[in-house]
Amino acid sequence: MNMINFCFLCDTELNSSNSSDEHIIPNCVGGKLTSPILHTSCNSNAGGDIDGKAFKELEFFTNFLNPSRSRRRKNQPITLKIDGEEVRRSADGDLQPEKLIRKDEKGNLSIKLFYRPNSPQKKAQIDEAKQHIKNLGNKKGLSSERIDEIIENFQNELETKSETINNPEFTTSFNFDKDGSLFLGLLKIAIGYAVYSGCDKKDLEKSIKILKEKNNKENHANIAWHYPDNLYPKDSIYHSLVLVGDANNKLLYCFISLYGVIRVFVMLNDCYEGGDFIKNYFHDIRNQEVRENSVINFVRIQRDDISKILSTDKHYHSSYRDALSGFMDFFCVYPQEKFFEAIQAKCESSINEVAAESKIVLKEEDFRTEFRKKFYSNIATSRELKILKKTDIEGLIKAYEGHDYKSYIDILLPQIIAHLIGEVSKKVTSNYEVIKDKEKFKSAIIKEFSSITTDNEVVNLLLKEKHQEIAMEIERVVYESWENLKRVGVFS
């Protein structure tokens, strides 16, 4: 397939002077995939007319994740309710109450502050509250000494009544696609990715017509919420696209996932005449990494399944709630003690898993490669540790590299020792004069064993450190071997 060279909205033939890079996944949600597939004016108009309306509904997710955007644009604040109070949350996580000073039914004033630890907002809110107290005191004709006393009491009370809440409970509401805008925006993404992937114009004409006419009724007949279990990666937060051209079933369709929460199936053409292909794109927004055409667990949809997928799913809300819960897991902060306990547990389990899967004793660099894979996977899938980004995990791996290989060898040491004792025993048992005397047999094996040096320095170090335990094990093995030899009549 070759990329088509026309604007899919106005049919103008594109060249370097009249085209501009279109964000296939819009810039307003942190999309990075771009391509010159639209006429400059169409790009500008569609960005405001379609994308602006469609993806405003996703501001909650954009705010929490705060993805980087081109042209230095900033992500917008949102309003949440915490303890019944409206609080503005900026995209960097700072909280600002809509009303710092509030009056109850009896006319009593109260001050309620919300801020992150060590945030500049803390000082700003406290200074604002103090100024309110001062202004109110002046209005009531209080002396400067009395005002200072009230402010001092406020400061003291603030220190005693402040409470750190790692994950404050908040309420907000969602009403996706209430006017059809979101689904139109998602259709535009699917068409854009198909054009970027080189689909022929004739295979997209029906979908393009729906988009240009903003035909919500027809669009809803070809797009539906869809939450398959194993299609999208879960180790981070992704924008994902999977485009399928199925020549056998004559279908062209796209799966879209934004933030791992908004997931839809888009039927682009159910009379597809093009070639057979699967293309996919995964943008890990947290770690700013992109994978294209990576191997995924994917089963093609059969034509008989389409009507079921496109029918209204009354139960998609539960799937959406599960996806939302998965999204929020990446922002949960656990108590420091529990956090570090979880890291230590994942380190130990990763070492144990590598040891359990080792068919031979791995050299240190080979172990490191396997340990990194296991440790990263175990942390990335741990609910307590999802807040860590890839760079954080890589830092942890480096921090644990000082002792993890020794721990790995220590796990395998019993089987290493058993193997070495077996090798020594074979050598010693060839001498009848030695083996017929139990004590000579033991002494010979201990002597031979003590002279063993492997090509692994960590193994050699642990053999020296545990020589007393090894001597006891040798004694046990020797006595068992000697009794077995005696039982089979090797000597009387």
N, C-alpha and C positions, 0 to 999 in steps of 0.2 A: 504494500500500500504506500502511496505517496501523498504527502500533505496537499490538500486542495488549495488553490491560490485565489480563492474568491472570498469576499466577506459574506458570511452565512446569513447576515441580517439584511444586507442591501444588494447583494450579488455583484458589487463592484470588484473588478479584477484588482488584486492587491499588488503593490510594489513597495519599494523602500521609502518612497515619499508620501504615500497615503495610508500606510498601515502603522499600527503601534502595538506593542506587546499587551495582550489581554491577559489578565489574571484568570486562569481557568477556574481555580478556586479563589474567590474574591479576596482582594487585599484586606478588606475590613474584617475578615476572620483569620488573617495571617497566612493566606495562601501564597505560595512561592512559585508554583508552576505557571509559566507565562509562555505565550507564543503569539506571533503576529498574524492572528486569524480574523481580525476585525478591521474595518475601515476606521480611521481615526475618530470621525464624528460618531459612528455607531458605538465605538468603545466608550466614548464619553457619555453618550445618552443612555446606553444600557447600564452603565455603572451607577448612574443616579436613579434611573427609572425602574430598574429591576433589582439590581443588587442592593441598593440602599434600603429599599422597602423589605426585601426578602430576608436579609440577614440581620436586620435590626432586632429581630426576635431572638437572636443568639448572643445578644450582648452580655448576658449573664456568664456564659462559658468563656467568651472572649475576655471579660473582665477578670475572671479567676485565673485564667491561664496567662493572660497578658502577652500574647505572641508578638514577636517583632513584625513590623510592617514596613513596606517600602515607602519612600517619600516622607520618611520621618513622622508619619502620622501616629497620633497617640490613641490608645484605647480608652473608651469612655467609662466614667463612673456609673455605678448602678445604685439603686436604693433597696435596702433590705430592712426587715424588722427584727430587732434584737430586744428581747424582753418587752415586746410591744411598742418599742420606740423606733421611729424611722431613722436609719443610719445610712449615710452615703459611704460606699466602699469604692476607693480609687483603684485603678488597675494594678497599682503596686502593693495593694493590700491594706493601705491606711484606712481607718474608720473615722468618720466625722458625723456626730449626731446632727440631725436637721435642726433640733432645738436644744441648745446647751442648757438653758434655764427654762424650767417649766413650773407652772402654778397649779396646785391641786384645787379641789372644790372649796376648801376653806380659805383659799388665798395664800396658803403657805408655798414658799418657793423651794425648789430642789434643783440640784445640779447633778447631771448624769454624764459621765465621760466614757468614751470608748476609744481605745488606741492600742496599737501594737507595742510590745515592750521595745524600748530603745528607739522608738519612732519620733521624728521631729514633731509629729502631731501631738504627742504627749505634752510637751512644753507649750505648744501653741494653744491647746485647749485649756490647760491650767492657767496660762496667762490671760486668756479670754475670760475665764470664770472669775479670776481675781479682779479684772477690770469691771465686770458686771457688779461684783460685790461693792467695789469702790464707788461706782456710779450710783448704785442704789443707796449706799450709805450717805453719800453727799446729798442725794435727793431728799432723804429723810432728816437731814440736818445733823447727822452724827459727827462727833469729833474725829479728827484724824487718828487719835490714839485708839478710839473705840473701833474704827474701821480696820486699823492695823491688827487689833486683837482678834476681830472676827476673821480676818484673812489668815492669821496665824492658826486659829482654831480649825479653819477650813483645811489648811495645809496638813495639820496633824491628823485630822479625821480622814483625809485622803490617803495618808500612809497606812492607817489602821484598817480602813474599810476597802482598800483596793484588793481586787481578786483577779488572779491570773486564770483565765479560762483558755485552755489550749484550742478547743474547738467550740466556739460559742454557737449556740443554737440560733438559727435564724429562719425566717419564713419569707418566701417569695412565691410568685405564681407564674405559670407558663400557659400560653394559649397559642400553640403553634398552628400556623397556616390558617388562621381564622378568616382571612380574606383571599386565600389562594396565592399570596405573594411568595411564601416560602417555597411551595412546590414549583412555581414558575422559575424561581432562582435556581432550584435544584435541576430542573430541566435544562436550563441554560448551561449549568456545569457539565451535564451529561453530553449535550451537543458539542460544547467546546472541547471536551476531551476526545470525542469521536472525531472531530475535525483535526485536532492535534495529532491523533493517531492515524490519520490518512484515510478515513472512510469516504466513500464516494458521495457526491452531493445528492444523487438520486435516492440513496438509502436514508437520507436525513430530511428530505423535503417535507414529509408529514409533520415531523416534530418541530422543524423550523417554523412552519406555518402556524402551529399552535402557539409557539413562543411569540412570534411577531404579532399575532392577533390577541395575545394574552387570554386565550380561550381556557378559562379555568375548568369549565365542565369537561371539555375534551381532555385536558391535561390530567384531571383526576381519574379519568378512565384508563390512563396509561402509566400512572405512578402510584406507589403505595408504600406505606411504612413496612419495613421488612427487617427482621432481627434474626438472621441465621447465627448459629452458635460458633462456628469455626472459620468464618470467612475473614475476620479482621483480627490483627494482632492485639494483644491485651497487656503487653509489658510497658506500655506508655500510652500517651494520648495522641491519636493520629487523625489526620484527614486522609481518607482512603477512597480510591477509585478502582473499580474492576470493570473493564469493558469487554464484552464477549460478542464475537461474531460467530454464529452457529449456522454453518452452511447446510448441515443436515436437516435441522429443524426450521431453517429460514427465519432465524430470529437475531435481532441486534438489540442488546440491552446493556444496562449499566447499573452497577451497585455503587451507592454513594454513602459514605459515613463521614460526618463532620463532628469532630471532637469525640468520636466514639459513641455519641449519644443520638444524634439525628441520623437515622439510617433508613434509606429508601431503596426501592427497586424501580428503575425507570425503563419502560419499554420504548425503545426508539423506533423499531420497525418490526412488525410481525409478518412482513412479506420480503424479508431480506434476501438479496441476490448476490451478495459479496462473498469474499473468501472466509475461511475458517481461522479464527485467531482468538487469543486471550491476551489482553494487556492490563497491567495493573500498576498502580502508583500509591505509595505509602509515605506520607510526610509525618515523621515523628516531630510534633510541634514543640514538645518540651525540650528535646535534645537537639533540635535543629538538624535532623538527618533525613535523607530521602532515599527510599529504595524504589527502583522501577523494575517491573517484570521479574520480581523475585518469586521463588517457588511458594505456592500457597495450597492449602487443602481446599480444593474446589471441585464440586460436582456440577456439571452443566444442568441447567433447568430444561426439563422436557416440555414440549408444547402443551401437553395436557395439564401441566402444573400452573400455567400462566394465569388462567381464569381464577384459580384459587388464591394466588398471590395478589392479584389486582382487585379482588373483592374486598370490601371494607372489613378490616380486622377489628372486631370489637374488643379484642383482648390485648392490643398492642400496648396499651397504657402500662401494663405490668412489665412488659419487656423494656419499655422506655424507662420506667422507674429503676429497674435493675441496671440499665446502662448509665443512668444518672448517678446511682450509688457507686458504680465503678469509677466514674469520673471524679466524684468527690473524694474517693479513697486516696487520690494522689495529693490531696491538700490537708489530710488529717495529720495533726501533730500529736504524738504520743508522749507521755512523761519520759524524761531523759533516762531514768533508770530502766524502764521497760524497753526503750529504744535501743540502748546499748546491749541489753540482754538479748534482744532479737538479733542484732548484728552478730554477736558472739555465737549464738545458736546456729545462724545460717552459715557462718564460717566453719564451725565444727561439722555440720551436716554435709557441707560441700566436700570437705576433706574425706569424710566417711564414704560418700558416694563415689568419689574418684577411687578410693582404696578398694571398694567393693567391686568396681568394674575393671580393676587392673588385672590383666592376665599375666603380666610380668611386672617387675618392679620398675616403675618409670624413672627415667633420668630427671634431674631437677627441672630442666627447661620444658620437657614434655609434660611433667606434672603441672607446672605453672600454667601452661596452655589449657589443660583440662580443668584446673581449679578455677581459672578466670571465668570460663564458660559456666561452670556450675554455680559459682558464687554470684555472678551477675544475674543468672536466671532465678536463683533462689531469693535474692533480694528484690528483684523487679516484680516478682509474683507474691511477695509478702505484703499483706495489708498494712502492717505496722511500719513498713519501710518504703512504701510507694512514694513518699514525698521526696525521696532521694532521686536526683537526676543521674544520668550516665557518668558525668564527670565526678559526682560525689562517690559513686560506686567504684569507679576506677581509683579514686584516692584511697578508699577503704582497702581495696585489693593490694595496693602498694604498701599500705600500713601493715597488713597482715603477712606480707611476703617474708618477713624476718623469721617466722617460726612455723609457717604452715607446712613446709616440706618435711621438716623434722617430725611434725605431728603425723604426717602421712606415713613416713617410714616406721614410726613407732607403732602404728596400727598393724602394719605388715610384718613387724619384727618377729612375732611368733612363728609365722610360716617361713620367714627367711632363716631363722635359727633352726627350725625343723629340717629344712632342706640342707643346710650346711652340716648339721649333725649326721644326716643320712649319708652325705658324701664322704664325711670323715669315717663313718662306721664301715662303709664299703672298703675303704682303704685298710683300716685296722684289722677287720675280720679276715683278711687274707693271711694273717700271721697266726698260725695255730698256737704257738708257744705263748703268745700274748693273751689270746681270747680264752684259753682254758682256765686262767686265773682271773676272777672277777675284778679284783682291785687293780691288777695290771691292765686289764681291759679298759677300766675307767680312766686310769692315769694316762694311758696312751691316747685315748680320744680327747681328753682335756688338753694334753700337750699339742696334739695335732690342731685342735680347734683354736688354741691360743695363737698359733702362728698364721692363721688364715687372715688374708687381707683381700677385701673385695675391691672392685673398681669404683665403688661408691663411697665417698668420704663420710657422708652422713651415716651410712650403715656402719662403717668402721668405728665412728665416734660412739654410736649407741651400743655397739658390741662391747666397747671398753667400759662405758658407763654402767652397763648391766651385767658385768662379768660374774657377779655373785649369783644373780638370778639364773644366768645361763649355766653356771656350774651345777646348780641344783637341778635344772632341767636335764643336763647331760647325765647326771647321776641317775635320774629317774629312767631316762631312755636306755642307758647302759644296762641297768639292772633288769629292765624288761627284756632287752635284746638277749642278755646273757641267759636268762631263764628260758627264753624261747629256743635258743641254741641247744641248751641242755635238754629241753623237752623233746626235741627232734633227734637227739642222739649224736650231735656233732662231737661231744666229748662226754665221758662218763663222770 
